[in-house]
Amino acid sequence: MSAFVLLCGRMFDGVSDRLAGAVEILVEGDRIAEIGPSVRRPPDVQTVDLSDRTVSPGFIDCHVHLTMDAADLAGQTLQSSAAKALKGLSIAREYMRYGFTTLRDMGCADPDFPTVDLRNALAAGLVDGPRLVVAAHIISSSAGHGDLRGFYGPRWDIPVSAIADDAGAIKALVRREHTFGSDWIKTTNTGGYFSPGDDPARVTWFDDEMNILAATARQLGMPVAVHTGAADGCRQAIRAGARSLEHAYLIDSDALAMARDAGSYLVPTMQMTREDLRAMHDHTLPCQAVWKFDRDNQQILQSQRLIAGSDVKIAYGTDCGMFPFEHGILEFQAMVAAGLTPARALQAATSVAAELLGQDDLGVLAAGRHADIVAMPGDPFADISTTAQVDFVMKSGVVHRWPSQHW
């Protein structure tokens, strides 16, 4: 069994509002064995000098799309399931080098289950990469955000959408996700910005349809994540018992109060808005998104400020796949720019994200927890941009990236 002693200059444990001073962490196998001013040295232990760095639990991104590429979504959806899974593996491994040791994939556009297969291969140790939690497909009504048929001519029946319009079909899709291995149910109850033919300001499920979907998932023991935009959509998702609201682009103070009282989590994907603003300025935003984003971008920024100033539970998520994965680490900076403290932004990517995912042994540096540990130069509480400089990554006791002096 491998063993490491990490000599840490500063430590963020995942929950505290301030950094701890110099500590040592003993890792044995895939677990943290001890944390303290001085820890024991087992035989053949390897010492890693991180004395000029801040260590943190491995980051958790709760909203990615490893097998979707917004730059060419219509063409990319036509690739084989195997091609998507292999490309997703390559992306996931590279993303882990930025410090992300756990990802929640929020849906593919494929008739098969490539992200489930990828999750299983990673869990079995057949391939190296981050831990993966999966909602395999995006369940949607016709003309909803998950209905991708608008990318193609009406003569083509291409099975890349999971669409239902009545109670029986909704139940069948939820049960299919459960049967073939999804961890979560992902649905959309408003339109989105990159999809054609829908509007983020309009709710696309009727209340009884949303309730049927959530009740079926609950019966099967599956949490529900809801892509939502309009404040009415946020309220509908909360009433139905959604565990997480994704984006919540146009949420208002009333819906935020409902989320707080219900214990719902928000995954606000704030860097995505920065990406869209840049694309709109550069005239590269997809044509179907321009009118919607031009109308809503100031309201989205206001909603993000409301989220940051609230006491709802906020988890880190990016929507990477809709923009390049190498920009996902910038979500920390976007969150702080919206008004979150650096401590709360870091908690969003560690302990709060782990709590959202029901992963009790992740997200916190403590004895007995998984040894998912990252390190970065500088002090992220003083300058959140240091999160973009991670140069040590350990997942389950295995080092996947060493500080520069070890290369």
N, C-alpha and C positions, 0 to 999 in steps of 0.2 A: 504494500500500500504506500503510495507516494505521500510525502509530507512537505509542507512549506511553512516557513516563518516569514511573514510580511512585516517589515519594519516601516511603519506608517508615520509620516510627519503630522498629518491631521486626518480625522475620520468623521465622515457623515454616516450615522448608523441607519438612516432611512426614516427615522421618526422625529429626531430632535430638531429644535429650532436654532441650534448653534453647533459648531464643530467641536469635537473633542480634540485634545492635544495629542502629543505623540503616544502611540500605542503599538503593541505587537499583536498580530493575529496568527494563530497556529491553525493550519489547514491539514487535516488528515483524511485521505480519500476524497470523497466528494462533499465533506462537511467542514464547517468551522468547529474546531475543537475547543479553542480558548481564545479569549480576548483580554488583554490586560497590559499593565506597564511592562511586564516581562512574562513570557510564556516559556514552557518547557521546550527542550530541544531533543526530540526523538532521534534515534540513530538514523544516519543518512538523510537528515532533513536538509532541504535546500533553502537558503536564506535569500530573500529578494529585498533589495534596498529601495524603498519608496519613501525615504525620509524627507525628501523635498517635494512630496506630492500629497494630494488629498485623495483618500480612498473612499469609496462609496459602494453600496450594493449595485450589482449589475442593473442597468437600465431596462425598463419594460416599456415597449411601444404597444399600446392597446388597439391600434387601428392602422393596419397596413394591408396592402394588396400585392402579394409577392408574384402573382401570376396575371396581373393586369398592367397594361402600359397605356396611360392616357394619351401619350404622344401619337399612338396609332391603334386606338382601342378597337376600331372596326376590323382592321386587318389582323391584329394580334389575337382576337378571339377565335379566328379560324385555324390557328395552330393546333397541333395535336396536344392531347393531355400530357403526354410524356415530355414534349418540348416545353410546355409551360412549367411542369414540375422541375425539370432540370435547370431552366432559367431562374426559377424561384429559389432553388438551392444556391445557385451562384450568388444571387442578390442577398440572400439571408446570411451567407457566410461573410460577405463583404460588410454587411450592415453590423454584424457582430463586432467587427474591428473598431467601430465607433463607440462601442460600449453596450450594445443592446443584446442581452443574453436571453431574453424572452420576448416573443412577439405574439400578438393575437391577429390572425389573418381574418379579415372581414368580408371575404367572399371572392369567388372567381367567376368568370364568365365561361363556363365549360359544362358540357352535359355530363361529364364524369366527375370524379372527386380527387383531382390532383393534389390539392393542399392537404387532404386527409392522408394520402399516400406519403407525402413529404413529411408530415408530422410523425407518422409511424416509423419512417426510416430514420429520422433524427432521434426519436425516442429509443429505438432499438440499437442505436450506435452504428448503424450501417453506414452513415455519413456523419461528418462533423458539421455543427452549426448550432444556432440558437434553439432554445426550447420553443415549441410552437403550440399555440391554442387556436382552434379553427372553427369558424362558421363557414361551411363549405360554399354555400350559395346565398344569393340575396333574394329573399322572397318578396314579391311585389305584386300589386294589382296591375292589370292592363293599364297602360298609360302612366304608370308610376315610374319612379327613378330607376328601378331595377328592370324595367322593360326596355331591352336594348334593340328591339326590332326596328326602331326608328333609324338606326344606323344603316339599314339595308332597304332595298326596294320591297314593296308589299308583296311581290310575287314569291319572295324567298322565305322559306320556313326553316330558319337556322336555330337549332336548339341551344341557345346560349343564355336564355332567360328562364327564371323560375317564377311563372306567372299563375295567379289564381284569382278568380272572381266570384266564388261562392263558398259557402261554409265547408262543403265536402272537399273541394279542391284545396282549400287552405289547410285543412287538417291533413290531407294526404301529403302535401309538400313538407309540412313540419315533421310528419312521421317518417318520410323518406330521408330527411336530414339525419334523424335519430338512427334509423336503420343502418345507414352507411357511414356513420362515425363522426358526425359533427359534434363538437363540444358545446357550441352556442347556436341559437337561432338568430339570424340577422334579417331584419326586414326594413323596408322604407315606408314611411307614412306621409311623406311629402315629396314633391319633386326635388330635383337637384340642379346644379349649375352646368355640369358637363354633359348631361343626358339631353337628348332632343325631345321636344314635345311635352315637357312637363315644367312645373313652376314650383320653386322652393316655398313660395308664399301660399300654396294651396295644399290642403290635406287630401291624400289619395285613397286611404282606407276609410270606410264608414266605421263608426264606433263598434258596431257589432262584429265587423270583420276583424278589426284589431283585437277585440276581446277574445274572439275565437282562436286566433293565432296564439295569443299569449296564454290562454287557458290550455291549449293543446301542448304547448311547450312546457308549461308548469306541470301538467299531468305526467310528462315524460322526464321531469327533473332537469330541464334545460333552461338556462338563463336566456333572456332576450335582450338583444341590442337593436336600437332603432335609429336608423338614419332619419333625422328630422330637421326641419328648417323653421317653418312658421310657428309662432307661439302657440297657436291652436294645436298644431301637431305635437309640440312638446307636452302640452297638457294631456292630450289623448294618450300618448305613450306612457306618461306617469300614471294616469288612471288605470291603464291596462296592466300595470305592474312591471314595466320594463326595468331591467337592472341598470342599463346604461343608455344614455342619450348621446348619439354620435353627432358631432358638429353643433347642433342646437343653434344654427346660424342666426335666427331671428327671435330668440327667446326673450321674454320680458320678465319684469320683476315678479309678477304674479306666478308665472310658471316656475321661476327659480325658487320661490317660497314653497310651492308644491313639491318640487324635487327635494328640497331640504327635508320637509316633513315626511316624505315617503322614503327617504334614504336612497334615492336614485343617484347614480354617478353620472357626471358629465365628462365627455371626452371631446373638448372643443376644437381641436385641430386648427390652432391659430396660425401656424406657419403656412398652411394652405392658403389662407386669405392673403398673406404677403406675396406668395407666389402668383396668385391670381391678379393682384394689383400690379405687380411688375409686368405680367403678361399683357394686361390691358393697356398699360403705358407703352409697351413695345409693339402693340398691335399684333400679338401672337396668340391671344386668347381665342379658343375655338368659337366659331361663329354662333353656335347654339347657346354659348354661355354669355356672349357680350351683353345682350340687352338685359339679361337677368342680373348679372353682376354689376353692370353700370347702375341699375336701379337700386341695388341692395347694399353695395359695399360699405357705405357709411353706417347703415343700420347694423350690419354685421360687426363692425368695429365697436359700435356702441354696446351691442349685446355682449361682446367679449369683455368690455370694461365692467358691465354688470356682473358677469360671471366671476371675474377676478375679485370684485368687491363683495361677493356673497360668501356665505359659509357652507355652500354645497360641497360635496365630495368631488374633487376634480382629479381625473386620471389622465396621464400623458398618452396622447395619440396623435398621429401625424397625417394619415391618409396617403402615406408614401405609396407610390405606384401611380397615383394621380399627379405626382411630381417626382423628381429624382430622389432616390433613397439617400444620396449623399447629403441632401439638405435636411433630412429628418432630425439630425442632432440640433438644428437651429430652432426647434420647437421650444426649447428652454428659453431662448432669448425672446421669442415671440410672446411667451407667457408672461415674462417679466415686463416686457414693454406694455402689455395690456394691463398690468397693475398687480400681478402676483408677486409676492416676495420670493427671493431666490430659494429660501427654505421650502416654501410651499410648492414651487415648481419642481424641486428635487424630490420632495415627498410624493408628488404626483407620478413620478417615473419610477418610484421604488415601492414604499410601503402601501400607498393608496392603490396603485396599479395592481399589486399583488393581492390586496384585499378584494378589489373588483373581480379579479380572475379566480378567487377562491383558492389561491396558492399560498397556504399559510407558512410554508418553509422558504419563501422567497421574499425579496424586498427589504430585508432587515439584516444588518450585520449583528449576529448574536450566536452564541454557542448552540450547536445543534442544527442551525439553519444550513441550507445549501450554500456551498462556497462559490457563489456568484459575486465576484468582486472586480471593480474597475478602479483605475487611478488616473489622475490628471494633475499636471503641474498647476500651481497657483491655488487660489481660494475662491471657489465658486460662489460663496456667500458674498464676497466682495465684488466679484466680477463673474457673472453667470456665463460669459462667453468662454470661460476656461473649460466648460463641459464639452466644447468642440475640439479639445486637445487631448482627449483620452489616449493614452499610449500603453496601458496595461489592462488586459482583459483576461479574467479567469472565469470559466463556467464549470460548475460542479467539480472544482478542484483541478481542472486541466487548464493550463495557461495557453491561450490562443493568440496573445499579443504581448510581447515583452517591451519594457521601456527601451528608448533608443540606444542606451549604452550597451544593451545586451545583443544588438544586431551586429 
